[in-house]
Amino acid sequence: MNIYLTLARRELAALFLSVTGYIIIAAVTLLIGLGFVVLLTNLGSDPSPVPVTEMFYGTYFFWLIVLVAGPVITMRLFALEKSAGTYETLMTTPVSDLEVVASKFTAALIFYLIMWLPLLACLFVVGHFTNQPGAMDPGTVVGTYLGIFLVGALFLSLGCFASALSRTQMTAAIISFVLGMSLFALGFLAERIPVTAQWQTSVVSYFGLFGQMRDFARGVVDTRAVIFYTSLTLVFLFLTLRVVESRRWK
């Protein structure tokens, strides 16, 4: 456990001590702010019949952050170590492959959650200075952040897998973005296809990212969605572990 925590602190410090980390946070803060400016401009002085969190989720800004931030955060986790020549040194130290993968993923996830903190400030401003009811409703806020956590964990696990496969950060970012866009496309397809009894439709419906996130933004927690995101995240982390383990035998 001590080794895992030490590695996680090392990775988290690398994110916060680099210019890239602060550029990511600044860019996300800007996109969140722009999203709320667009929402308030469209609403005007009229109260909204749906929670503000749900309206923000429905903007392109939310999914742009998820799709782009994941590859940018995770591209350096393994690829940078390989290009810098420190990966072999790390893997020859008395640490297990599981500790390496878990610590890198944990650091990326913590940074990702910190990156979303400006959303709380925007919700507070909207609730305090407008007549939008329930902007800071505990149920919708907790549900939204749970959805952000689960979606982020899945996309970060994709990024970890891509970074473990690559030797350059750019290649890792491209692979991660393509995987994320494929998942996003499945979610878009799940929203468009009609509901039928065929097994193909049932399988695609599990990838309904938009409907699942919409429920979270309303404060509704569906255990099926939680299990789906958790399971798929663990699958890609397992694949990442297998890739890392394979390098010991090369």
C-alpha positions in Angstrom: 0.0 0.0 0.0 2.8 2.4 0.8 4.4 1.8 -2.6 1.1 2.4 -4.3 0.5 5.7 -2.5 4.1 6.8 -3.2 3.7 6.1 -6.9 0.3 7.9 -7.0 1.7 11.0 -5.3 4.6 10.9 -7.7 2.2 10.9 -10.7 -0.1 13.5 -9.2 2.8 15.8 -8.5 4.0 15.4 -12.1 0.6 16.6 -13.3 0.5 19.6 -11.0 4.2 20.5 -11.5 3.9 20.6 -15.3 2.6 23.5 -17.4 0.3 21.0 -19.1 -1.6 20.3 -15.9 -2.5 24.0 -15.4 -3.3 24.5 -19.1 -5.8 21.6 -18.8 -7.4 23.1 -15.7 -7.6 26.6 -17.3 -9.1 25.3 -20.5 -11.7 23.2 -18.7 -12.6 26.2 -16.5 -13.0 28.3 -19.6 -15.2 25.7 -21.3 -17.4 25.3 -18.2 -17.8 29.0 -17.9 -18.6 29.4 -21.6 -21.2 26.6 -21.2 -23.0 28.4 -18.4 -22.8 31.7 -20.3 -24.6 30.1 -23.3 -27.2 28.5 -20.9 -28.0 31.8 -19.1 -28.1 33.7 -22.4 -30.6 31.3 -23.8 -32.7 31.2 -20.6 -32.8 34.9 -19.9 -34.9 35.6 -16.9 -37.2 32.7 -17.3 -37.0 29.9 -14.7 -36.0 26.5 -16.1 -38.3 23.5 -15.8 -35.2 21.1 -15.6 -32.2 21.2 -13.3 -29.3 23.4 -14.4 -27.0 20.4 -14.2 -29.1 18.6 -16.8 -29.0 21.6 -19.1 -25.2 21.9 -18.8 -24.8 18.1 -19.5 -26.8 18.6 -22.7 -24.3 21.2 -24.1 -21.5 20.3 -26.4 -19.1 21.8 -23.8 -19.5 18.9 -21.4 -18.8 16.1 -23.9 -15.9 18.2 -25.4 -14.3 18.3 -22.0 -14.7 14.5 -21.5 -13.5 13.5 -24.9 -10.5 15.8 -25.0 -9.4 15.9 -21.4 -9.1 12.1 -21.0 -6.5 11.7 -23.8 -4.5 14.8 -22.7 -4.3 13.7 -19.1 -3.4 10.1 -19.7 -1.2 10.3 -22.8 1.9 10.9 -20.6 1.3 8.1 -18.0 3.2 5.4 -19.8 4.3 6.9 -23.1 6.3 9.7 -21.5 8.2 7.2 -19.3 9.0 5.1 -22.4 10.2 8.0 -24.5 12.3 9.4 -21.6 13.9 6.0 -20.9 12.6 5.8 -17.3 10.0 3.1 -18.0 12.5 0.2 -17.9 14.0 1.6 -14.7 10.5 1.8 -13.1 9.6 -1.7 -14.1 12.9 -3.2 -12.7 12.2 -1.7 -9.2 10.5 -3.9 -6.6 7.0 -2.8 -7.5 4.3 -4.9 -8.9 2.7 -4.2 -12.3 -0.7 -3.8 -10.6 0.7 -1.1 -8.3 2.1 0.8 -11.3 -1.2 0.7 -13.2 -3.4 1.4 -10.2 -1.3 4.4 -9.1 -1.1 6.0 -12.5 -4.9 5.6 -13.0 -5.6 6.9 -9.4 -3.5 10.0 -10.0 -5.2 10.7 -13.3 -8.6 10.2 -11.8 -7.9 12.6 -8.8 -6.6 15.2 -11.2 -9.7 14.8 -13.4 -12.0 15.3 -10.4 -10.1 18.4 -9.3 -10.4 19.7 -12.8 -14.2 19.7 -12.5 -14.3 21.7 -9.3 -15.1 25.0 -11.1 -18.5 23.5 -12.0 -19.5 23.9 -8.3 -18.6 27.6 -8.5 -20.7 28.1 -11.6 -23.7 26.3 -10.0 -23.3 28.5 -6.9 -23.3 31.7 -8.9 -26.3 30.6 -11.0 -28.2 29.6 -7.8 -27.3 32.8 -6.0 -27.8 35.4 -8.6 -30.6 34.0 -10.8 -34.1 32.6 -10.2 -33.2 29.1 -11.4 -34.6 26.7 -8.8 -32.5 23.8 -7.5 -29.2 25.0 -9.0 -27.4 23.7 -5.9 -29.8 21.0 -5.0 -27.7 18.3 -3.2 -29.4 15.4 -5.1 -28.7 16.8 -8.5 -25.2 18.0 -7.6 -24.2 14.6 -6.1 -25.8 12.7 -9.0 -24.0 14.9 -11.6 -20.6 14.5 -10.0 -21.2 10.7 -9.7 -21.9 10.6 -13.4 -18.8 12.8 -14.1 -16.7 10.4 -11.9 -18.0 7.2 -13.7 -17.8 8.6 -17.2 -14.3 10.0 -16.4 -13.1 6.8 -15.0 -14.1 5.0 -18.1 -12.5 7.4 -20.5 -9.3 7.6 -18.4 -9.1 3.8 -18.4 -9.2 4.0 -22.2 -6.4 6.5 -22.1 -4.3 4.3 -19.7 -4.7 1.5 -22.2 -3.7 3.7 -25.1 -0.7 5.1 -23.3 0.5 1.6 -22.3 0.4 0.6 -26.0 2.3 3.6 -27.3 5.9 4.9 -27.1 5.0 8.6 -27.9 2.4 10.8 -26.2 0.9 12.0 -29.5 0.2 8.4 -30.5 -1.3 7.6 -27.1 -3.5 10.7 -27.3 -4.7 9.8 -30.8 -5.5 6.2 -29.9 -7.3 7.3 -26.8 -9.3 9.9 -28.7 -10.3 7.3 -31.3 -11.4 4.8 -28.6 -13.3 7.6 -26.8 -15.0 8.7 -30.1 -16.0 5.1 -30.8 -17.7 4.9 -27.4 -19.3 8.3 -28.0 -20.6 7.1 -31.4 -22.1 4.0 -29.8 -23.8 6.2 -27.3 -25.2 8.4 -30.1 -26.3 5.2 -32.0 -28.1 4.0 -28.8 -30.1 7.2 -28.7 -31.2 6.9 -32.3 -32.1 3.3 -32.9 -35.6 2.2 -32.1 -36.2 -0.2 -29.2 -36.7 -3.8 -30.4 -36.4 -7.2 -28.9 -33.3 -8.1 -31.0 -30.2 -8.8 -29.0 -28.1 -6.3 -31.0 -30.3 -3.5 -29.9 -30.1 -4.7 -26.3 -26.3 -4.7 -26.5 -26.1 -1.2 -28.0 -28.6 0.1 -25.4 -26.0 -0.5 -22.7 -23.8 2.1 -24.3 -26.5 4.8 -24.0 -24.1 7.4 -22.5 -26.4 10.3 -23.1 -29.4 8.8 -21.4 -27.4 7.5 -18.4 -25.7 10.9 -17.9 -29.0 12.6 -18.2 -30.3 10.5 -15.3 -27.3 11.3 -13.2 -27.7 15.0 -13.9 -31.3 14.8 -12.7 -30.1 13.2 -9.4 -31.3 9.7 -10.5 -28.8 6.9 -9.9 -29.4 3.8 -11.9 -27.4 0.8 -10.6 -27.3 -0.7 -14.1 -25.4 2.4 -15.3 -23.0 2.3 -12.3 -22.3 -1.4 -13.0 -21.8 -0.8 -16.7 -19.3 2.0 -16.2 -17.5 0.2 -13.4 -17.2 -3.1 -15.4 -16.0 -1.4 -18.6 -13.4 0.6 -16.6 -12.1 -2.5 -15.0 -11.9 -4.3 -18.3 -9.7 -1.6 -19.8 -7.6 -1.4 -16.7 -7.1 -5.2 -16.9 -6.1 -4.9 -20.5 -3.6 -2.1 -19.5 -2.2 -4.5 -16.9 -1.8 -7.2 -19.4 0.1 -4.9 -21.7 2.4 -3.8 -18.9 3.0 -7.4 -17.9 3.9 -8.4 -21.4 6.8 -6.0 -21.5 8.6 -7.9 -18.7 8.9 -10.8 -21.1 10.2 -8.9 -24.1 
